Amino acid sequence: MLIGHEQQDAAFADALRSGRMPHAWLLAGPAGVGKASFARRVATSLSGTQGDFHWLKREVPETKRPKDGSEGKAEDIARTITIGQVRTLLARLRMLASPASTRTVVIDSIDDMERGAANALLKTLEEPPARTIFLLVSHQPGCLLPTIRSRCRMLRFHPLDDDAPVDDVAIAQPLDDIVRTGDVSNRLRSEIVRTIAGAGASERLEALLAQANAIAVRHARSASGDALLAALDAHSRLSALSREAKAPSADNATIAFAVGSALASLAGDGAAG
């Protein structure tokens, strides 16, 4: 267990025990808080003695690799994870995994992927290979393709001196309740505003937007007719709020309340704010 990341360990352990392990995890938070270390430890544990473990990161271009086999200078590292790297990885994943092991793929970081590489990975996240777990490290999850975020369970990481970490479960519950009830009294929306207030508000708002977008996408996949139109409209509103949240003058409380209103439009009785 990594000191200071007990909540993340517990969330992963609970998913493992439940038998409903998500095939993709988005390990999100500021750089330097232990996301990659957590991913390596989890991947090593899941892969077991078979060692079916793949690590994808920016590489030193072949033409700049020192002949002595060392990693090369920092300035020689490629700027992006390329589509060629992703295609090579996916070709390996098409090979059958050992029945006794779980394959793990760590991408550190998915923020570094060029657009074509991200699109190639997305297709695999939509139809993942059997017994394969993806651990995607991200320092700026709000900048990722919404379709990638929606196919992952987000696990937030925070600086060890942050005394008010984001509780993903607590955020998810009000959002689900808003969709279920329509939040006619605005009580749940006000609760969301309180949740993202204080130190680290921008990070909390980012987590809120990611979860809300994932809910809208899930509804769109299973809906038809007017319900589908409502889900698409909610997703469009949430995407606009995500862009608004990046502005220097953004009012986090107003945006958080609007997130709740977008989800309230998905309520069965049509209640919305």
Protein Blocks (a to p, Z undefined) as FASTA:
>chain_A
ZZhilmmmmmmmmmmmnopacfbdcdeddehiommmmmmmmmmmmnmmnopacddddddd
fklgcfklpnbjfklpcfbdcfklmmmmmmmmmpccdfkbccddddddfklpcfklmmmm
mmmmmmccehiacddddfblmlpcfklmmmpccdddddfklcbdcdfklmmmmmmmmmmn
opmnommmmmmmmmmgcehklmmmmmmmmmmmmmmmmmmmmgghjllmmmmmmmmmmmmm
mmmmmpmklcfklmmmmmmmmmmmmpmnlpaZZ
